[in-house]
């Protein structure tokens, strides 16, 4: 089962005119939000975005933007409700993408 966050609230945006097709967004995204289409990135699954900011922070062309918040917030809420630590599946830890 793929982790989904709140529907239709993600702020992730991709400017395909700026995209160079380097694929870094695909590599750093812990939820496979991006894919490639005709040598450019495209947003494949917007609702899986946890808004950690890894894609925007690592895009050398500044083609990706995202306002951090909603996705990580839902991970915190789920952690509280389940009595566990927040888990937004940020495998590199907060300093690598959510920081």
mmCIF file as gemmi writes it, N, C-alpha and C atoms, coordinates in Angstrom:
data_model
loop_
_atom_site.group_PDB
_atom_site.id
_atom_site.type_symbol
_atom_site.label_atom_id
_atom_site.label_alt_id
_atom_site.label_comp_id
_atom_site.label_asym_id
_atom_site.label_entity_id
_atom_site.label_seq_id
_atom_site.pdbx_PDB_ins_code
_atom_site.Cartn_x
_atom_site.Cartn_y
_atom_site.Cartn_z
_atom_site.occupancy
_atom_site.B_iso_or_equiv
_atom_site.pdbx_formal_charge
_atom_site.auth_seq_id
_atom_site.auth_asym_id
_atom_site.pdbx_PDB_model_num
ATOM 1 N N . UNK Axp A 1 ? 0.837 -1.175 0 1 0 ? 1 A 1
ATOM 2 C CA . UNK Axp A 1 ? 0 0 0 1 0 ? 1 A 1
ATOM 3 C C . UNK Axp A 1 ? 0.885 1.242 0 1 0 ? 1 A 1
ATOM 4 N N . UNK Axp A 2 ? 0.632 2.145 -0.901 1 0 ? 2 A 1
ATOM 5 C CA . UNK Axp A 2 ? 1.414 3.359 -1.015 1 0 ? 2 A 1
ATOM 6 C C . UNK Axp A 2 ? 0.849 4.426 -0.091 1 0 ? 2 A 1
ATOM 7 N N . UNK Axp A 3 ? 1.735 5.069 0.658 1 0 ? 3 A 1
ATOM 8 C CA . UNK Axp A 3 ? 1.332 6.117 1.581 1 0 ? 3 A 1
ATOM 9 C C . UNK Axp A 3 ? 0.809 7.323 0.819 1 0 ? 3 A 1
ATOM 10 N N . UNK Axp A 4 ? -0.376 7.778 1.178 1 0 ? 4 A 1
ATOM 11 C CA . UNK Axp A 4 ? -0.971 8.975 0.582 1 0 ? 4 A 1
ATOM 12 C C . UNK Axp A 4 ? -1.192 9.983 1.69 1 0 ? 4 A 1
ATOM 13 N N . UNK Axp A 5 ? -1.12 11.229 1.336 1 0 ? 5 A 1
ATOM 14 C CA . UNK Axp A 5 ? -1.395 12.283 2.297 1 0 ? 5 A 1
ATOM 15 C C . UNK Axp A 5 ? -2.744 12.886 1.95 1 0 ? 5 A 1
ATOM 16 N N . UNK Axp A 6 ? -3.009 14.084 2.305 1 0 ? 6 A 1
ATOM 17 C CA . UNK Axp A 6 ? -4.29 14.715 2.022 1 0 ? 6 A 1
ATOM 18 C C . UNK Axp A 6 ? -4.447 14.933 0.519 1 0 ? 6 A 1
ATOM 19 N N . UNK Axp A 7 ? -5.652 14.717 0.006 1 0 ? 7 A 1
ATOM 20 C CA . UNK Axp A 7 ? -5.888 14.855 -1.432 1 0 ? 7 A 1
ATOM 21 C C . UNK Axp A 7 ? -6.014 16.315 -1.851 1 0 ? 7 A 1
ATOM 22 N N . UNK Axp A 8 ? -5.453 16.612 -3.002 1 0 ? 8 A 1
ATOM 23 C CA . UNK Axp A 8 ? -5.582 17.925 -3.653 1 0 ? 8 A 1
ATOM 24 C C . UNK Axp A 8 ? -5.115 19.114 -2.818 1 0 ? 8 A 1
ATOM 25 N N . UNK Axp A 9 ? -4.111 18.908 -1.966 1 0 ? 9 A 1
ATOM 26 C CA . UNK Axp A 9 ? -3.603 20.03 -1.172 1 0 ? 9 A 1
ATOM 27 C C . UNK Axp A 9 ? -2.114 20.282 -1.377 1 0 ? 9 A 1
ATOM 28 N N . UNK Axp A 10 ? -1.437 19.373 -2.02 1 0 ? 10 A 1
ATOM 29 C CA . UNK Axp A 10 ? 0.002 19.525 -2.191 1 0 ? 10 A 1
ATOM 30 C C . UNK Axp A 10 ? 0.331 20.784 -2.989 1 0 ? 10 A 1
ATOM 31 N N . UNK Axp A 11 ? 1.374 21.462 -2.544 1 0 ? 11 A 1
ATOM 32 C CA . UNK Axp A 11 ? 1.787 22.705 -3.198 1 0 ? 11 A 1
ATOM 33 C C . UNK Axp A 11 ? 2.918 22.502 -4.192 1 0 ? 11 A 1
ATOM 34 N N . UNK Axp A 12 ? 3.314 21.252 -4.435 1 0 ? 12 A 1
ATOM 35 C CA . UNK Axp A 12 ? 4.434 21.001 -5.349 1 0 ? 12 A 1
ATOM 36 C C . UNK Axp A 12 ? 4.069 21.459 -6.76 1 0 ? 12 A 1
ATOM 37 N N . UNK Axp A 13 ? 4.999 22.186 -7.355 1 0 ? 13 A 1
ATOM 38 C CA . UNK Axp A 13 ? 4.815 22.676 -8.726 1 0 ? 13 A 1
ATOM 39 C C . UNK Axp A 13 ? 6.089 22.428 -9.511 1 0 ? 13 A 1
ATOM 40 N N . UNK Axp A 14 ? 5.934 22.17 -10.785 1 0 ? 14 A 1
ATOM 41 C CA . UNK Axp A 14 ? 7.051 21.927 -11.678 1 0 ? 14 A 1
ATOM 42 C C . UNK Axp A 14 ? 6.922 22.834 -12.887 1 0 ? 14 A 1
ATOM 43 N N . UNK Axp A 15 ? 7.95 23.614 -13.153 1 0 ? 15 A 1
ATOM 44 C CA . UNK Axp A 15 ? 7.995 24.47 -14.339 1 0 ? 15 A 1
ATOM 45 C C . UNK Axp A 15 ? 8.746 23.702 -15.417 1 0 ? 15 A 1
ATOM 46 N N . UNK Axp A 16 ? 8.012 23.073 -16.319 1 0 ? 16 A 1
ATOM 47 C CA . UNK Axp A 16 ? 8.648 22.224 -17.336 1 0 ? 16 A 1
ATOM 48 C C . UNK Axp A 16 ? 9.54 23.021 -18.283 1 0 ? 16 A 1
ATOM 49 N N . UNK Axp A 17 ? 9.311 24.315 -18.392 1 0 ? 17 A 1
ATOM 50 C CA . UNK Axp A 17 ? 10.188 25.147 -19.231 1 0 ? 17 A 1
ATOM 51 C C . UNK Axp A 17 ? 11.585 25.279 -18.639 1 0 ? 17 A 1
ATOM 52 N N . UNK Axp A 18 ? 11.691 25.216 -17.314 1 0 ? 18 A 1
ATOM 53 C CA . UNK Axp A 18 ? 12.997 25.302 -16.649 1 0 ? 18 A 1
ATOM 54 C C . UNK Axp A 18 ? 13.667 23.938 -16.499 1 0 ? 18 A 1
ATOM 55 N N . UNK Axp A 19 ? 12.881 22.872 -16.522 1 0 ? 19 A 1
ATOM 56 C CA . UNK Axp A 19 ? 13.404 21.531 -16.277 1 0 ? 19 A 1
ATOM 57 C C . UNK Axp A 19 ? 14.427 21.138 -17.332 1 0 ? 19 A 1
ATOM 58 N N . UNK Axp A 20 ? 15.569 20.622 -16.859 1 0 ? 20 A 1
ATOM 59 C CA . UNK Axp A 20 ? 16.633 20.176 -17.764 1 0 ? 20 A 1
ATOM 60 C C . UNK Axp A 20 ? 16.629 18.659 -17.954 1 0 ? 20 A 1
ATOM 61 N N . UNK Axp A 21 ? 15.765 17.976 -17.217 1 0 ? 21 A 1
ATOM 62 C CA . UNK Axp A 21 ? 15.691 16.524 -17.339 1 0 ? 21 A 1
ATOM 63 C C . UNK Axp A 21 ? 16.787 15.781 -16.614 1 0 ? 21 A 1
ATOM 64 N N . UNK Axp A 22 ? 17.398 16.407 -15.619 1 0 ? 22 A 1
ATOM 65 C CA . UNK Axp A 22 ? 18.524 15.773 -14.905 1 0 ? 22 A 1
ATOM 66 C C . UNK Axp A 22 ? 18.085 14.581 -14.056 1 0 ? 22 A 1
ATOM 67 N N . UNK Axp A 23 ? 16.828 14.554 -13.608 1 0 ? 23 A 1
ATOM 68 C CA . UNK Axp A 23 ? 16.313 13.426 -12.837 1 0 ? 23 A 1
ATOM 69 C C . UNK Axp A 23 ? 16.595 13.468 -11.348 1 0 ? 23 A 1
ATOM 70 N N . UNK Axp A 24 ? 17.19 14.535 -10.859 1 0 ? 24 A 1
ATOM 71 C CA . UNK Axp A 24 ? 17.502 14.613 -9.435 1 0 ? 24 A 1
ATOM 72 C C . UNK Axp A 24 ? 16.224 14.571 -8.597 1 0 ? 24 A 1
ATOM 73 N N . UNK Axp A 25 ? 15.166 15.227 -9.057 1 0 ? 25 A 1
ATOM 74 C CA . UNK Axp A 25 ? 13.906 15.22 -8.297 1 0 ? 25 A 1
ATOM 75 C C . UNK Axp A 25 ? 13.398 13.79 -8.104 1 0 ? 25 A 1
ATOM 76 N N . UNK Axp A 26 ? 13.567 12.963 -9.117 1 0 ? 26 A 1
ATOM 77 C CA . UNK Axp A 26 ? 13.135 11.57 -9.039 1 0 ? 26 A 1
ATOM 78 C C . UNK Axp A 26 ? 13.97 10.81 -8.02 1 0 ? 26 A 1
ATOM 79 N N . UNK Axp A 27 ? 15.264 11.079 -8.004 1 0 ? 27 A 1
ATOM 80 C CA . UNK Axp A 27 ? 16.168 10.398 -7.078 1 0 ? 27 A 1
ATOM 81 C C . UNK Axp A 27 ? 15.912 10.761 -5.627 1 0 ? 27 A 1
ATOM 82 N N . UNK Axp A 28 ? 15.642 12.038 -5.344 1 0 ? 28 A 1
ATOM 83 C CA . UNK Axp A 28 ? 15.544 12.481 -3.949 1 0 ? 28 A 1
ATOM 84 C C . UNK Axp A 28 ? 14.137 12.372 -3.365 1 0 ? 28 A 1
ATOM 85 N N . UNK Axp A 29 ? 13.124 12.19 -4.186 1 0 ? 29 A 1
ATOM 86 C CA . UNK Axp A 29 ? 11.751 12.139 -3.684 1 0 ? 29 A 1
ATOM 87 C C . UNK Axp A 29 ? 11.476 10.793 -3.019 1 0 ? 29 A 1
ATOM 88 N N . UNK Axp A 30 ? 11.16 10.789 -1.723 1 0 ? 30 A 1
ATOM 89 C CA . UNK Axp A 30 ? 10.924 9.522 -1.031 1 0 ? 30 A 1
ATOM 90 C C . UNK Axp A 30 ? 9.578 8.878 -1.352 1 0 ? 30 A 1
ATOM 91 N N . UNK Axp A 31 ? 8.72 9.569 -2.108 1 0 ? 31 A 1
ATOM 92 C CA . UNK Axp A 31 ? 7.393 9.02 -2.39 1 0 ? 31 A 1
ATOM 93 C C . UNK Axp A 31 ? 7.085 8.89 -3.88 1 0 ? 31 A 1
ATOM 94 N N . UNK Axp A 32 ? 8.088 8.938 -4.719 1 0 ? 32 A 1
ATOM 95 C CA . UNK Axp A 32 ? 7.922 8.732 -6.167 1 0 ? 32 A 1
ATOM 96 C C . UNK Axp A 32 ? 6.864 9.645 -6.78 1 0 ? 32 A 1
ATOM 97 N N . UNK Axp A 33 ? 6.92 10.916 -6.436 1 0 ? 33 A 1
ATOM 98 C CA . UNK Axp A 33 ? 5.972 11.893 -6.97 1 0 ? 33 A 1
ATOM 99 C C . UNK Axp A 33 ? 6.275 12.192 -8.433 1 0 ? 33 A 1
ATOM 100 N N . UNK Axp A 34 ? 7.543 12.111 -8.813 1 0 ? 34 A 1
ATOM 101 C CA . UNK Axp A 34 ? 7.975 12.492 -10.156 1 0 ? 34 A 1
ATOM 102 C C . UNK Axp A 34 ? 8.288 11.285 -11.029 1 0 ? 34 A 1
ATOM 103 N N . UNK Axp A 35 ? 8.164 11.497 -12.323 1 0 ? 35 A 1
ATOM 104 C CA . UNK Axp A 35 ? 8.62 10.537 -13.327 1 0 ? 35 A 1
ATOM 105 C C . UNK Axp A 35 ? 9.18 11.363 -14.481 1 0 ? 35 A 1
ATOM 106 N N . UNK Axp A 36 ? 9.646 10.692 -15.528 1 0 ? 36 A 1
ATOM 107 C CA . UNK Axp A 36 ? 10.129 11.436 -16.691 1 0 ? 36 A 1
ATOM 108 C C . UNK Axp A 36 ? 9.215 11.194 -17.875 1 0 ? 36 A 1
ATOM 109 N N . UNK Axp A 37 ? 9.115 12.22 -18.693 1 0 ? 37 A 1
ATOM 110 C CA . UNK Axp A 37 ? 8.301 12.151 -19.888 1 0 ? 37 A 1
ATOM 111 C C . UNK Axp A 37 ? 8.992 12.999 -20.945 1 0 ? 37 A 1
ATOM 112 N N . UNK Axp A 38 ? 9.44 12.362 -22.012 1 0 ? 38 A 1
ATOM 113 C CA . UNK Axp A 38 ? 10.142 13.074 -23.079 1 0 ? 38 A 1
ATOM 114 C C . UNK Axp A 38 ? 11.341 13.871 -22.562 1 0 ? 38 A 1
ATOM 115 N N . UNK Axp A 39 ? 12.155 13.212 -21.742 1 0 ? 39 A 1
ATOM 116 C CA . UNK Axp A 39 ? 13.393 13.778 -21.189 1 0 ? 39 A 1
ATOM 117 C C . UNK Axp A 39 ? 13.176 14.985 -20.276 1 0 ? 39 A 1
ATOM 118 N N . UNK Axp A 40 ? 11.998 15.09 -19.7 1 0 ? 40 A 1
ATOM 119 C CA . UNK Axp A 40 ? 11.684 16.135 -18.727 1 0 ? 40 A 1
ATOM 120 C C . UNK Axp A 40 ? 10.98 15.463 -17.559 1 0 ? 40 A 1
ATOM 121 N N . UNK Axp A 41 ? 11.108 16.065 -16.382 1 0 ? 41 A 1
ATOM 122 C CA . UNK Axp A 41 ? 10.375 15.547 -15.23 1 0 ? 41 A 1
ATOM 123 C C . UNK Axp A 41 ? 8.909 15.907 -15.376 1 0 ? 41 A 1
ATOM 124 N N . UNK Axp A 42 ? 8.063 15.096 -14.751 1 0 ? 42 A 1
ATOM 125 C CA . UNK Axp A 42 ? 6.643 15.426 -14.676 1 0 ? 42 A 1
ATOM 126 C C . UNK Axp A 42 ? 6.137 14.962 -13.319 1 0 ? 42 A 1
ATOM 127 N N . UNK Axp A 43 ? 5.106 15.611 -12.836 1 0 ? 43 A 1
ATOM 128 C CA . UNK Axp A 43 ? 4.513 15.202 -11.571 1 0 ? 43 A 1
ATOM 129 C C . UNK Axp A 43 ? 3.577 14.039 -11.868 1 0 ? 43 A 1
ATOM 130 N N . UNK Axp A 44 ? 3.925 12.898 -11.329 1 0 ? 44 A 1
ATOM 131 C CA . UNK Axp A 44 ? 3.193 11.664 -11.568 1 0 ? 44 A 1
ATOM 132 C C . UNK Axp A 44 ? 2.065 11.467 -10.552 1 0 ? 44 A 1
ATOM 133 N N . UNK Axp A 45 ? 2.356 11.781 -9.281 1 0 ? 45 A 1
ATOM 134 C CA . UNK Axp A 45 ? 1.398 11.493 -8.213 1 0 ? 45 A 1
ATOM 135 C C . UNK Axp A 45 ? 1.448 12.599 -7.161 1 0 ? 45 A 1
ATOM 136 N N . UNK Axp A 46 ? 0.819 13.714 -7.451 1 0 ? 46 A 1
ATOM 137 C CA . UNK Axp A 46 ? 0.839 14.893 -6.586 1 0 ? 46 A 1
ATOM 138 C C . UNK Axp A 46 ? 0.369 14.58 -5.161 1 0 ? 46 A 1
ATOM 139 N N . UNK Axp A 47 ? -0.642 13.732 -5.008 1 0 ? 47 A 1
ATOM 140 C CA . UNK Axp A 47 ? -1.189 13.449 -3.684 1 0 ? 47 A 1
ATOM 141 C C . UNK Axp A 47 ? -0.249 12.635 -2.796 1 0 ? 47 A 1
ATOM 142 N N . UNK Axp A 48 ? 0.798 12.065 -3.355 1 0 ? 48 A 1
ATOM 143 C CA . UNK Axp A 48 ? 1.777 11.352 -2.534 1 0 ? 48 A 1
ATOM 144 C C . UNK Axp A 48 ? 2.849 12.29 -1.984 1 0 ? 48 A 1
ATOM 145 N N . UNK Axp A 49 ? 2.844 13.523 -2.414 1 0 ? 49 A 1
ATOM 146 C CA . UNK Axp A 49 ? 3.85 14.49 -1.963 1 0 ? 49 A 1
ATOM 147 C C . UNK Axp A 49 ? 3.653 14.821 -0.492 1 0 ? 49 A 1
ATOM 148 N N . UNK Axp A 50 ? 4.714 14.686 0.285 1 0 ? 50 A 1
ATOM 149 C CA . UNK Axp A 50 ? 4.654 15.032 1.704 1 0 ? 50 A 1
ATOM 150 C C . UNK Axp A 50 ? 5.216 16.422 1.954 1 0 ? 50 A 1
ATOM 151 N N . UNK Axp A 51 ? 5.571 17.112 0.892 1 0 ? 51 A 1
ATOM 152 C CA . UNK Axp A 51 ? 6.068 18.484 0.943 1 0 ? 51 A 1
ATOM 153 C C . UNK Axp A 51 ? 7.318 18.627 1.81 1 0 ? 51 A 1
ATOM 154 N N . UNK Axp A 52 ? 8.225 17.676 1.681 1 0 ? 52 A 1
ATOM 155 C CA . UNK Axp A 52 ? 9.464 17.748 2.451 1 0 ? 52 A 1
ATOM 156 C C . UNK Axp A 52 ? 10.419 18.783 1.881 1 0 ? 52 A 1
ATOM 157 N N . UNK Axp A 53 ? 10.296 19.067 0.588 1 0 ? 53 A 1
ATOM 158 C CA . UNK Axp A 53 ? 11.135 20.071 -0.043 1 0 ? 53 A 1
ATOM 159 C C . UNK Axp A 53 ? 12.409 19.54 -0.67 1 0 ? 53 A 1
ATOM 160 N N . UNK Axp A 54 ? 12.627 18.231 -0.621 1 0 ? 54 A 1
ATOM 161 C CA . UNK Axp A 54 ? 13.857 17.66 -1.176 1 0 ? 54 A 1
ATOM 162 C C . UNK Axp A 54 ? 13.994 17.954 -2.664 1 0 ? 54 A 1
ATOM 163 N N . UNK Axp A 55 ? 12.895 17.881 -3.392 1 0 ? 55 A 1
ATOM 164 C CA . UNK Axp A 55 ? 12.944 18.113 -4.84 1 0 ? 55 A 1
ATOM 165 C C . UNK Axp A 55 ? 13.341 19.555 -5.147 1 0 ? 55 A 1
ATOM 166 N N . UNK Axp A 56 ? 12.701 20.495 -4.491 1 0 ? 56 A 1
ATOM 167 C CA . UNK Axp A 56 ? 12.982 21.914 -4.736 1 0 ? 56 A 1
ATOM 168 C C . UNK Axp A 56 ? 14.394 22.289 -4.281 1 0 ? 56 A 1
ATOM 169 N N . UNK Axp A 57 ? 14.792 21.733 -3.141 1 0 ? 57 A 1
ATOM 170 C CA . UNK Axp A 57 ? 16.101 22.053 -2.578 1 0 ? 57 A 1
ATOM 171 C C . UNK Axp A 57 ? 17.238 21.538 -3.458 1 0 ? 57 A 1
ATOM 172 N N . UNK Axp A 58 ? 17.001 20.445 -4.168 1 0 ? 58 A 1
ATOM 173 C CA . UNK Axp A 58 ? 18.05 19.807 -4.961 1 0 ? 58 A 1
ATOM 174 C C . UNK Axp A 58 ? 17.979 20.078 -6.456 1 0 ? 58 A 1
ATOM 175 N N . UNK Axp A 59 ? 16.944 20.74 -6.937 1 0 ? 59 A 1
ATOM 176 C CA . UNK Axp A 59 ? 16.807 20.992 -8.366 1 0 ? 59 A 1
ATOM 177 C C . UNK Axp A 59 ? 17.783 22.082 -8.809 1 0 ? 59 A 1
ATOM 178 N N . UNK Axp A 60 ? 18.762 21.735 -9.643 1 0 ? 60 A 1
ATOM 179 C CA . UNK Axp A 60 ? 19.761 22.728 -10.053 1 0 ? 60 A 1
ATOM 180 C C . UNK Axp A 60 ? 19.197 23.813 -10.974 1 0 ? 60 A 1
ATOM 181 N N . UNK Axp A 61 ? 18.031 23.553 -11.579 1 0 ? 61 A 1
ATOM 182 C CA . UNK Axp A 61 ? 17.433 24.519 -12.5 1 0 ? 61 A 1
ATOM 183 C C . UNK Axp A 61 ? 16.325 25.339 -11.846 1 0 ? 61 A 1
ATOM 184 N N . UNK Axp A 62 ? 16.082 25.104 -10.567 1 0 ? 62 A 1
ATOM 185 C CA . UNK Axp A 62 ? 14.999 25.777 -9.836 1 0 ? 62 A 1
ATOM 186 C C . UNK Axp A 62 ? 13.654 25.605 -10.546 1 0 ? 62 A 1
ATOM 187 N N . UNK Axp A 63 ? 13.438 24.406 -11.095 1 0 ? 63 A 1
ATOM 188 C CA . UNK Axp A 63 ? 12.207 24.117 -11.816 1 0 ? 63 A 1
ATOM 189 C C . UNK Axp A 63 ? 11.097 23.619 -10.898 1 0 ? 63 A 1
ATOM 190 N N . UNK Axp A 64 ? 11.453 23.242 -9.676 1 0 ? 64 A 1
ATOM 191 C CA . UNK Axp A 64 ? 10.473 22.7 -8.739 1 0 ? 64 A 1
ATOM 192 C C . UNK Axp A 64 ? 10.319 23.66 -7.566 1 0 ? 64 A 1
ATOM 193 N N . UNK Axp A 65 ? 9.076 23.852 -7.163 1 0 ? 65 A 1
ATOM 194 C CA . UNK Axp A 65 ? 8.806 24.641 -5.967 1 0 ? 65 A 1
ATOM 195 C C . UNK Axp A 65 ? 7.785 23.902 -5.121 1 0 ? 65 A 1
ATOM 196 N N . UNK Axp A 66 ? 7.898 24.078 -3.822 1 0 ? 66 A 1
ATOM 197 C CA . UNK Axp A 66 ? 6.961 23.457 -2.891 1 0 ? 66 A 1
ATOM 198 C C . UNK Axp A 66 ? 7.013 24.229 -1.584 1 0 ? 66 A 1
ATOM 199 N N . UNK Axp A 67 ? 5.859 24.425 -0.995 1 0 ? 67 A 1
ATOM 200 C CA . UNK Axp A 67 ? 5.794 25.033 0.33 1 0 ? 67 A 1
ATOM 201 C C . UNK Axp A 67 ? 5.762 23.89 1.323 1 0 ? 67 A 1
ATOM 202 N N . UNK Axp A 68 ? 6.764 23.834 2.172 1 0 ? 68 A 1
ATOM 203 C CA . UNK Axp A 68 ? 6.826 22.754 3.149 1 0 ? 68 A 1
ATOM 204 C C . UNK Axp A 68 ? 5.663 22.857 4.125 1 0 ? 68 A 1
ATOM 205 N N . UNK Axp A 69 ? 5.117 21.708 4.509 1 0 ? 69 A 1
ATOM 206 C CA . UNK Axp A 69 ? 4.1 21.753 5.534 1 0 ? 69 A 1
ATOM 207 C C . UNK Axp A 69 ? 3.091 20.639 5.569 1 0 ? 69 A 1
ATOM 208 N N . UNK Axp A 70 ? 2.132 20.634 4.675 1 0 ? 70 A 1
ATOM 209 C CA . UNK Axp A 70 ? 0.976 19.76 4.804 1 0 ? 70 A 1
ATOM 210 C C . UNK Axp A 70 ? 1.361 18.286 4.908 1 0 ? 70 A 1
ATOM 211 N N . UNK Axp A 71 ? 2.229 17.808 4.042 1 0 ? 71 A 1
ATOM 212 C CA . UNK Axp A 71 ? 2.595 16.394 4.067 1 0 ? 71 A 1
ATOM 213 C C . UNK Axp A 71 ? 3.275 15.974 5.342 1 0 ? 71 A 1
ATOM 214 N N . UNK Axp A 72 ? 4.255 16.75 5.787 1 0 ? 72 A 1
ATOM 215 C CA . UNK Axp A 72 ? 4.932 16.417 7.035 1 0 ? 72 A 1
ATOM 216 C C . UNK Axp A 72 ? 3.99 16.591 8.214 1 0 ? 72 A 1
ATOM 217 N N . UNK Axp A 73 ? 3.083 17.56 8.126 1 0 ? 73 A 1
ATOM 218 C CA . UNK Axp A 73 ? 2.123 17.77 9.206 1 0 ? 73 A 1
ATOM 219 C C . UNK Axp A 73 ? 1.226 16.547 9.368 1 0 ? 73 A 1
ATOM 220 N N . UNK Axp A 74 ? 0.789 15.959 8.267 1 0 ? 74 A 1
ATOM 221 C CA . UNK Axp A 74 ? -0.069 14.787 8.37 1 0 ? 74 A 1
ATOM 222 C C . UNK Axp A 74 ? 0.704 13.606 8.961 1 0 ? 74 A 1
ATOM 223 N N . UNK Axp A 75 ? 2 13.521 8.703 1 0 ? 75 A 1
ATOM 224 C CA . UNK Axp A 75 ? 2.811 12.463 9.305 1 0 ? 75 A 1
ATOM 225 C C . UNK Axp A 75 ? 2.867 12.643 10.818 1 0 ? 75 A 1
ATOM 226 N N . UNK Axp A 76 ? 2.989 13.883 11.27 1 0 ? 76 A 1
ATOM 227 C CA . UNK Axp A 76 ? 3.004 14.158 12.706 1 0 ? 76 A 1
ATOM 228 C C . UNK Axp A 76 ? 1.65 13.79 13.318 1 0 ? 76 A 1
ATOM 229 N N . UNK Axp A 77 ? 0.566 14.186 12.663 1 0 ? 77 A 1
ATOM 230 C CA . UNK Axp A 77 ? -0.782 13.881 13.16 1 0 ? 77 A 1
ATOM 231 C C . UNK Axp A 77 ? -1 12.368 13.23 1 0 ? 77 A 1
ATOM 232 N N . UNK Axp A 78 ? -0.605 11.65 12.18 1 0 ? 78 A 1
ATOM 233 C CA . UNK Axp A 78 ? -0.754 10.198 12.183 1 0 ? 78 A 1
ATOM 234 C C . UNK Axp A 78 ? 0.06 9.56 13.304 1 0 ? 78 A 1
ATOM 235 N N . UNK Axp A 79 ? 1.259 10.086 13.548 1 0 ? 79 A 1
ATOM 236 C CA . UNK Axp A 79 ? 2.089 9.577 14.628 1 0 ? 79 A 1
ATOM 237 C C . UNK Axp A 79 ? 1.421 9.76 15.982 1 0 ? 79 A 1
ATOM 238 N N . UNK Axp A 80 ? 0.842 10.931 16.194 1 0 ? 80 A 1
ATOM 239 C CA . UNK Axp A 80 ? 0.142 11.203 17.457 1 0 ? 80 A 1
ATOM 240 C C . UNK Axp A 80 ? -1.061 10.271 17.609 1 0 ? 80 A 1
ATOM 241 N N . UNK Axp A 81 ? -1.825 10.132 16.54 1 0 ? 81 A 1
ATOM 242 C CA . UNK Axp A 81 ? -3.029 9.299 16.596 1 0 ? 81 A 1
ATOM 243 C C . UNK Axp A 81 ? -2.704 7.825 16.809 1 0 ? 81 A 1
ATOM 244 N N . UNK Axp A 82 ? -1.569 7.381 16.251 1 0 ? 82 A 1
ATOM 245 C CA . UNK Axp A 82 ? -1.181 5.978 16.371 1 0 ? 82 A 1
ATOM 246 C C . UNK Axp A 82 ? -0.271 5.71 17.555 1 0 ? 82 A 1
ATOM 247 N N . UNK Axp A 83 ? 0.116 6.773 18.275 1 0 ? 83 A 1
ATOM 248 C CA . UNK Axp A 83 ? 1.008 6.607 19.413 1 0 ? 83 A 1
ATOM 249 C C . UNK Axp A 83 ? 2.426 6.24 19.011 1 0 ? 83 A 1
ATOM 250 N N . UNK Axp A 84 ? 2.832 6.659 17.809 1 0 ? 84 A 1
ATOM 251 C CA . UNK Axp A 84 ? 4.174 6.353 17.309 1 0 ? 84 A 1
ATOM 252 C C . UNK Axp A 84 ? 4.902 7.644 16.963 1 0 ? 84 A 1
ATOM 253 N N . UNK Axp A 85 ? 6.14 7.525 16.609 1 0 ? 85 A 1
ATOM 254 C CA . UNK Axp A 85 ? 6.901 8.672 16.143 1 0 ? 85 A 1
ATOM 255 C C . UNK Axp A 85 ? 6.38 9.081 14.762 1 0 ? 85 A 1
ATOM 256 N N . UNK Axp A 86 ? 6.43 10.372 14.444 1 0 ? 86 A 1
ATOM 257 C CA . UNK Axp A 86 ? 6.04 10.791 13.09 1 0 ? 86 A 1
ATOM 258 C C . UNK Axp A 86 ? 6.905 10.089 12.05 1 0 ? 86 A 1
ATOM 259 N N . UNK Axp A 87 ? 6.289 9.578 11.004 1 0 ? 87 A 1
ATOM 260 C CA . UNK Axp A 87 ? 7.029 8.887 9.96 1 0 ? 87 A 1
ATOM 261 C C . UNK Axp A 87 ? 6.562 9.364 8.6 1 0 ? 87 A 1
ATOM 262 N N . UNK Axp A 88 ? 7.323 10.312 8.035 1 0 ? 88 A 1
ATOM 263 C CA . UNK Axp A 88 ? 6.977 10.79 6.699 1 0 ? 88 A 1
ATOM 264 C C . UNK Axp A 88 ? 7.831 10.068 5.664 1 0 ? 88 A 1
ATOM 265 N N . UNK Axp A 89 ? 8.466 8.975 6.068 1 0 ? 89 A 1
ATOM 266 C CA . UNK Axp A 89 ? 9.266 8.133 5.187 1 0 ? 89 A 1
ATOM 267 C C . UNK Axp A 89 ? 10.404 8.902 4.549 1 0 ? 89 A 1
ATOM 268 N N . UNK Axp A 90 ? 10.988 9.778 5.307 1 0 ? 90 A 1
ATOM 269 C CA . UNK Axp A 90 ? 12.11 10.568 4.84 1 0 ? 90 A 1
ATOM 270 C C . UNK Axp A 90 ? 13.373 9.801 5.205 1 0 ? 90 A 1
ATOM 271 N N . UNK Axp A 91 ? 13.711 8.821 4.413 1 0 ? 91 A 1
ATOM 272 C CA . UNK Axp A 91 ? 14.724 7.832 4.77 1 0 ? 91 A 1
ATOM 273 C C . UNK Axp A 91 ? 16.088 8.407 5.122 1 0 ? 91 A 1
ATOM 274 N N . UNK Axp A 92 ? 16.406 9.586 4.634 1 0 ? 92 A 1
ATOM 275 C CA . UNK Axp A 92 ? 17.698 10.191 4.973 1 0 ? 92 A 1
ATOM 276 C C . UNK Axp A 92 ? 17.671 10.965 6.258 1 0 ? 92 A 1
ATOM 277 N N . UNK Axp A 93 ? 16.528 11.068 6.905 1 0 ? 93 A 1
ATOM 278 C CA . UNK Axp A 93 ? 16.408 11.823 8.146 1 0 ? 93 A 1
ATOM 279 C C . UNK Axp A 93 ? 16.075 13.282 7.86 1 0 ? 93 A 1
ATOM 280 N N . UNK Axp A 94 ? 15.679 13.964 8.902 1 0 ? 94 A 1
ATOM 281 C CA . UNK Axp A 94 ? 15.206 15.346 8.743 1 0 ? 94 A 1
ATOM 282 C C . UNK Axp A 94 ? 16.247 16.264 8.144 1 0 ? 94 A 1
ATOM 283 N N . UNK Axp A 95 ? 17.504 16.032 8.438 1 0 ? 95 A 1
ATOM 284 C CA . UNK Axp A 95 ? 18.522 16.95 7.922 1 0 ? 95 A 1
ATOM 285 C C . UNK Axp A 95 ? 18.745 16.808 6.417 1 0 ? 95 A 1
ATOM 286 N N . UNK Axp A 96 ? 18.357 15.668 5.84 1 0 ? 96 A 1
ATOM 287 C CA . UNK Axp A 96 ? 18.623 15.48 4.418 1 0 ? 96 A 1
ATOM 288 C C . UNK Axp A 96 ? 17.544 16.045 3.507 1 0 ? 96 A 1
ATOM 289 N N . UNK Axp A 97 ? 16.294 16.06 3.956 1 0 ? 97 A 1
ATOM 290 C CA . UNK Axp A 97 ? 15.28 16.576 3.043 1 0 ? 97 A 1
ATOM 291 C C . UNK Axp A 97 ? 14.189 17.377 3.74 1 0 ? 97 A 1
ATOM 292 N N . UNK Axp A 98 ? 13.922 17.13 4.969 1 0 ? 98 A 1
ATOM 293 C CA . UNK Axp A 98 ? 12.825 17.839 5.632 1 0 ? 98 A 1
ATOM 294 C C . UNK Axp A 98 ? 13.314 19.039 6.42 1 0 ? 98 A 1
ATOM 295 N N . UNK Axp A 99 ? 14.595 19.255 6.457 1 0 ? 99 A 1
ATOM 296 C CA . UNK Axp A 99 ? 15.172 20.273 7.325 1 0 ? 99 A 1
ATOM 297 C C . UNK Axp A 99 ? 15.056 21.641 6.902 1 0 ? 99 A 1
